[in-house]
């Protein structure tokens, strides 16, 4: 590690090497550098997350990940369901087809008061 020493008042600089006895000081400086970098990174990332309203952030994430289909009833079956999600009362003991895989699921009782889509 190198250090700068001011040799005289007219600001001429002399560069000298530090002794190895200052090794723990190097770790402290490295730690401070890493913490500063993490704080700067989080400060730069936070305004991007804060700048969007919550509804816009949710819409942005759902628009890019799921194929376009709508959750709807089609006769006795339901189309475009999300596996494992809660199902409506009208779908109890009915079948539904997943939006991504088109696999068959059934709306079954999960607890005393909740129903979910489970693989049939």
TIMILUM-410534 format. One record per residue: x, y, z of N, C-alpha, C in turn; residue in three letters. Coordinates in nm, 2 decimals, padded with zeros to 4 digits. Layout:
<node <X Y Z> <X Y Z> <X Y Z> 'ALA'>
...
//
This chain:
<node <00.08 -00.12 00.00> <00.00 00.00 00.00> <00.09 00.12 00.00> 'UNK'>
<node <00.05 00.23 -00.07> <00.13 00.35 -00.08> <00.06 00.46 00.00> 'UNK'>
<node <00.14 00.55 00.04> <00.08 00.67 00.12> <00.15 00.79 00.07> 'UNK'>
<node <00.07 00.90 00.07> <00.13 01.03 00.03> <00.16 01.11 00.16> 'UNK'>
<node <00.28 01.17 00.16> <00.33 01.25 00.27> <00.36 01.39 00.22> 'UNK'>
<node <00.31 01.49 00.29> <00.35 01.62 00.26> <00.48 01.66 00.32> 'UNK'>
<node <00.59 01.68 00.24> <00.72 01.70 00.29> <00.74 01.84 00.34> 'UNK'>
<node <00.69 01.94 00.27> <00.71 02.08 00.31> <00.59 02.16 00.27> 'UNK'>
<node <00.58 02.29 00.32> <00.46 02.37 00.30> <00.43 02.41 00.15> 'UNK'>
<node <00.53 02.40 00.06> <00.50 02.44 -00.07> <00.43 02.32 -00.15> 'UNK'>
<node <00.38 02.22 -00.08> <00.30 02.11 -00.14> <00.38 02.02 -00.23> 'UNK'>
<node <00.51 02.00 -00.21> <00.58 01.90 -00.29> <00.55 01.77 -00.22> 'UNK'>
<node <00.53 01.66 -00.30> <00.48 01.54 -00.24> <00.58 01.43 -00.25> 'UNK'>
<node <00.60 01.35 -00.15> <00.69 01.24 -00.15> <00.61 01.12 -00.13> 'UNK'>
<node <00.63 01.02 -00.21> <00.56 00.89 -00.20> <00.65 00.79 -00.13> 'UNK'>
<node <00.60 00.73 -00.03> <00.67 00.63 00.05> <00.59 00.50 00.07> 'UNK'>
<node <00.65 00.39 00.08> <00.58 00.27 00.11> <00.56 00.25 00.26> 'UNK'>
<node <00.44 00.20 00.29> <00.41 00.18 00.44> <00.47 00.04 00.48> 'UNK'>
<node <00.50 00.03 00.60> <00.55 -00.10 00.65> <00.44 -00.20 00.66> 'UNK'>
<node <00.48 -00.33 00.67> <00.38 -00.44 00.68> <00.32 -00.44 00.82> 'UNK'>
<node <00.37 -00.36 00.91> <00.30 -00.36 01.04> <00.16 -00.29 01.03> 'UNK'>
<node <00.14 -00.22 00.93> <00.01 -00.16 00.91> <-00.09 -00.24 00.83> 'UNK'>
<node <-00.07 -00.37 00.82> <-00.16 -00.46 00.75> <-00.30 -00.46 00.79> 'UNK'>
<node <-00.33 -00.46 00.93> <-00.47 -00.44 00.96> <-00.54 -00.31 00.92> 'UNK'>
<node <-00.46 -00.21 00.90> <-00.51 -00.08 00.85> <-00.56 -00.10 00.70> 'UNK'>
<node <-00.49 -00.18 00.63> <-00.53 -00.21 00.49> <-00.67 -00.28 00.49> 'UNK'>
<node <-00.69 -00.37 00.58> <-00.82 -00.44 00.59> <-00.93 -00.34 00.62> 'UNK'>
<node <-00.90 -00.25 00.71> <-01.00 -00.15 00.75> <-01.04 -00.06 00.63> 'UNK'>
<node <-00.93 -00.02 00.56> <-00.96 00.07 00.44> <-01.04 -00.01 00.33> 'UNK'>
<node <-01.00 -00.14 00.31> <-01.08 -00.22 00.22> <-01.22 -00.23 00.26> 'UNK'>
<node <-01.24 -00.26 00.39> <-01.38 -00.27 00.44> <-01.46 -00.14 00.41> 'UNK'>
<node <-01.40 -00.03 00.44> <-01.47 00.10 00.42> <-01.50 00.12 00.28> 'UNK'>
<node <-01.41 00.08 00.19> <-01.43 00.09 00.04> <-01.55 00.01 00.00> 'UNK'>
<node <-01.55 -00.12 00.05> <-01.66 -00.20 00.01> <-01.80 -00.15 00.06> 'UNK'>
<node <-01.80 -00.11 00.19> <-01.92 -00.05 00.24> <-01.97 00.07 00.17> 'UNK'>
<node <-01.87 00.16 00.13> <-01.91 00.28 00.05> <-01.97 00.24 -00.08> 'UNK'>
<node <-01.91 00.14 -00.15> <-01.95 00.10 -00.28> <-02.10 00.04 -00.27> 'UNK'>
<node <-02.12 -00.04 -00.16> <-02.25 -00.10 -00.14> <-02.36 00.01 -00.12> 'UNK'>
<node <-02.32 00.11 -00.04> <-02.42 00.22 -00.01> <-02.44 00.30 -00.14> 'UNK'>
<node <-02.34 00.33 -00.21> <-02.36 00.40 -00.34> <-02.45 00.32 -00.44> 'UNK'>
<node <-02.42 00.19 -00.44> <-02.51 00.11 -00.53> <-02.65 00.10 -00.49> 'UNK'>
<node <-02.68 00.09 -00.36> <-02.81 00.09 -00.31> <-02.88 00.23 -00.33> 'UNK'>
<node <-02.81 00.33 -00.32> <-02.86 00.47 -00.34> <-02.90 00.49 -00.49> 'UNK'>
<node <-02.82 00.43 -00.58> <-02.85 00.44 -00.72> <-02.97 00.36 -00.76> 'UNK'>
<node <-02.98 00.24 -00.70> <-03.09 00.14 -00.73> <-03.22 00.18 -00.67> 'UNK'>
<node <-03.22 00.25 -00.56> <-03.35 00.28 -00.49> <-03.44 00.38 -00.56> 'UNK'>
<node <-03.38 00.48 -00.63> <-03.47 00.57 -00.70> <-03.55 00.51 -00.81> 'UNK'>
<node <-03.49 00.41 -00.88> <-03.56 00.34 -00.99> <-03.68 00.26 -00.93> 'UNK'>
<node <-03.66 00.20 -00.81> <-03.78 00.12 -00.76> <-03.88 00.21 -00.70> 'UNK'>
<node <-03.84 00.33 -00.65> <-03.93 00.42 -00.58> <-04.01 00.50 -00.69> 'UNK'>
<node <-03.95 00.52 -00.80> <-04.01 00.61 -00.90> <-04.14 00.56 -00.96> 'UNK'>
<node <-04.16 00.43 -00.96> <-04.28 00.37 -01.02> <-04.38 00.35 -00.91> 'UNK'>
<node <-04.51 00.39 -00.93> <-04.61 00.36 -00.83> <-04.63 00.21 -00.82> 'UNK'>
<node <-04.68 00.16 -00.71> <-04.70 00.02 -00.68> <-04.78 -00.05 -00.79> 'UNK'>
<node <-04.88 00.01 -00.84> <-04.97 -00.06 -00.94> <-04.89 -00.07 -01.07> 'UNK'>
<node <-04.81 00.03 -01.11> <-04.73 00.02 -01.23> <-04.62 -00.08 -01.22> 'UNK'>
<node <-04.56 -00.10 -01.10> <-04.46 -00.20 -01.08> <-04.52 -00.34 -01.10> 'UNK'>
<node <-04.64 -00.36 -01.04> <-04.70 -00.49 -01.05> <-04.74 -00.52 -01.20> 'UNK'>
<node <-04.80 -00.42 -01.27> <-04.83 -00.44 -01.41> <-04.71 -00.47 -01.49> 'UNK'>
<node <-04.60 -00.40 -01.47> <-04.48 -00.42 -01.55> <-04.43 -00.56 -01.53> 'UNK'>
<node <-04.44 -00.62 -01.40> <-04.39 -00.75 -01.38> <-04.48 -00.86 -01.44> 'UNK'>
<node <-04.61 -00.84 -01.44> <-04.70 -00.94 -01.49> <-04.71 -00.93 -01.65> 'UNK'>
<node <-04.68 -00.82 -01.71> <-04.69 -00.81 -01.85> <-04.57 -00.88 -01.92> 'UNK'>
<node <-04.46 -00.89 -01.85> <-04.34 -00.95 -01.92> <-04.34 -01.10 -01.89> 'UNK'>
<node <-04.40 -01.15 -01.78> <-04.38 -01.29 -01.74> <-04.48 -01.39 -01.79> 'UNK'>
<node <-04.61 -01.34 -01.81> <-04.71 -01.43 -01.84> <-04.76 -01.41 -01.98> 'UNK'>
<node <-04.80 -01.53 -02.05> <-04.86 -01.51 -02.18> <-05.00 -01.45 -02.16> 'UNK'>
<node <-05.04 -01.38 -02.27> <-05.17 -01.31 -02.26> <-05.29 -01.41 -02.26> 'UNK'>
<node <-05.36 -01.42 -02.15> <-05.48 -01.49 -02.14> <-05.56 -01.44 -02.02> 'UNK'>
<node <-05.69 -01.46 -02.02> <-05.77 -01.41 -01.91> <-05.83 -01.53 -01.83> 'UNK'>
<node <-05.84 -01.51 -01.70> <-05.90 -01.61 -01.61> <-06.05 -01.61 -01.64> 'UNK'>
<node <-06.11 -01.71 -01.69> <-06.25 -01.71 -01.72> <-06.31 -01.85 -01.72> 'UNK'>
<node <-06.45 -01.85 -01.71> <-06.52 -01.97 -01.71> <-06.56 -02.01 -01.85> 'UNK'>
<node <-06.55 -02.14 -01.88> <-06.58 -02.18 -02.02> <-06.67 -02.30 -02.00> 'UNK'>
<node <-06.80 -02.29 -01.98> <-06.89 -02.40 -01.96> <-06.87 -02.45 -01.81> 'UNK'>
<node <-06.83 -02.58 -01.80> <-06.80 -02.63 -01.67> <-06.66 -02.63 -01.63> 'UNK'>
<node <-06.57 -02.57 -01.72> <-06.43 -02.57 -01.69> <-06.38 -02.42 -01.68> 'UNK'>
<node <-06.27 -02.40 -01.63> <-06.21 -02.27 -01.62> <-06.08 -02.26 -01.70> 'UNK'>
<node <-06.06 -02.16 -01.77> <-05.94 -02.14 -01.85> <-05.84 -02.04 -01.79> 'UNK'>
<node <-05.72 -02.06 -01.81> <-05.61 -01.97 -01.77> <-05.60 -01.95 -01.62> 'UNK'>
<node <-05.61 -02.07 -01.55> <-05.59 -02.06 -01.40> <-05.45 -02.06 -01.36> 'UNK'>
<node <-05.42 -02.02 -01.24> <-05.28 -02.02 -01.19> <-05.28 -02.13 -01.08> 'UNK'>
<node <-05.20 -02.24 -01.11> <-05.19 -02.35 -01.02> <-05.15 -02.31 -00.88> 'UNK'>
<node <-05.22 -02.36 -00.78> <-05.19 -02.33 -00.64> <-05.26 -02.21 -00.59> 'UNK'>
<node <-05.32 -02.13 -00.68> <-05.39 -02.01 -00.63> <-05.53 -02.04 -00.58> 'UNK'>
<node <-05.59 -01.94 -00.51> <-05.72 -01.96 -00.46> <-05.82 -01.96 -00.57> 'UNK'>
<node <-05.92 -02.04 -00.56> <-06.02 -02.05 -00.67> <-06.16 -01.99 -00.62> 'UNK'>
<node <-06.24 -01.94 -00.71> <-06.36 -01.88 -00.67> <-06.47 -01.98 -00.63> 'UNK'>
<node <-06.57 -01.94 -00.56> <-06.67 -02.03 -00.51> <-06.74 -02.10 -00.63> 'UNK'>
<node <-06.76 -02.04 -00.74> <-06.82 -02.10 -00.86> <-06.74 -02.21 -00.92> 'UNK'>
<node <-06.61 -02.22 -00.88> <-06.52 -02.32 -00.94> <-06.50 -02.44 -00.85> 'UNK'>
<node <-06.57 -02.44 -00.73> <-06.55 -02.55 -00.63> <-06.58 -02.68 -00.70> 'UNK'>
<node <-06.49 -02.78 -00.69> <-06.50 -02.92 -00.74> <-06.51 -02.92 -00.90> 'UNK'>
<node <-06.46 -02.81 -00.96> <-06.46 -02.80 -01.11> <-06.31 -02.81 -01.15> 'UNK'>
<node <-06.30 -02.83 -01.28> <-06.17 -02.84 -01.34> <-06.13 -02.71 -01.41> 'UNK'>
<node <-06.00 -02.69 -01.42> <-05.94 -02.57 -01.48> <-05.81 -02.61 -01.55> 'UNK'>
<node <-05.77 -02.53 -01.65> <-05.65 -02.55 -01.73> <-05.55 -02.44 -01.70> 'UNK'>
<node <-05.43 -02.47 -01.67> <-05.33 -02.38 -01.64> <-05.29 -02.29 -01.76> 'UNK'>
<node <-05.26 -02.16 -01.73> <-05.23 -02.06 -01.83> <-05.10 -02.09 -01.91> 'UNK'>
<node <-05.00 -02.14 -01.84> <-04.87 -02.16 -01.90> <-04.86 -02.30 -01.97> 'UNK'>
<node <-04.90 -02.40 -01.90> <-04.88 -02.54 -01.95> <-05.00 -02.61 -02.01> 'UNK'>
<node <-05.12 -02.55 -01.98> <-05.25 -02.61 -02.03> <-05.28 -02.74 -01.96> 'UNK'>
<node <-05.22 -02.77 -01.85> <-05.24 -02.89 -01.77> <-05.37 -02.88 -01.69> 'UNK'>
<node <-05.43 -02.99 -01.66> <-05.56 -02.99 -01.59> <-05.54 -02.98 -01.44> 'UNK'>
<node <-05.62 -02.90 -01.38> <-05.62 -02.88 -01.23> <-05.77 -02.89 -01.18> 'UNK'>
<node <-05.78 -02.92 -01.05> <-05.92 -02.92 -00.99> <-05.92 -02.83 -00.87> 'UNK'>
<node <-06.03 -02.76 -00.86> <-06.05 -02.67 -00.74> <-06.09 -02.76 -00.62> 'UNK'>
<node <-06.00 -02.78 -00.53> <-06.03 -02.87 -00.41> <-06.02 -02.79 -00.28> 'UNK'>
<node <-06.08 -02.84 -00.18> <-06.08 -02.77 -00.05> <-05.94 -02.79 00.01> 'UNK'>
<node <-05.88 -02.67 00.05> <-05.75 -02.67 00.11> <-05.76 -02.67 00.26> 'UNK'>
<node <-05.83 -02.58 00.32> <-05.86 -02.58 00.46> <-06.02 -02.58 00.47> 'UNK'>
<node <-06.06 -02.55 00.59> <-06.21 -02.55 00.61> <-06.28 -02.44 00.53> 'UNK'>
<node <-06.21 -02.33 00.51> <-06.27 -02.22 00.44> <-06.20 -02.18 00.31> 'UNK'>
<node <-06.09 -02.24 00.27> <-06.02 -02.20 00.15> <-06.02 -02.32 00.05> 'UNK'>
<node <-06.02 -02.28 -00.08> <-06.01 -02.37 -00.19> <-05.90 -02.33 -00.28> 'UNK'>
<node <-05.83 -02.43 -00.34> <-05.71 -02.40 -00.43> <-05.71 -02.49 -00.55> 'UNK'>
<node <-05.64 -02.44 -00.65> <-05.63 -02.53 -00.77> <-05.51 -02.63 -00.75> 'UNK'>
<node <-05.55 -02.76 -00.75> <-05.45 -02.86 -00.74> <-05.44 -02.95 -00.86> 'UNK'>
<node <-05.33 -03.01 -00.89> <-05.31 -03.09 -01.01> <-05.41 -03.21 -01.01> 'UNK'>
<node <-05.48 -03.23 -01.12> <-05.58 -03.34 -01.13> <-05.52 -03.46 -01.20> 'UNK'>
//
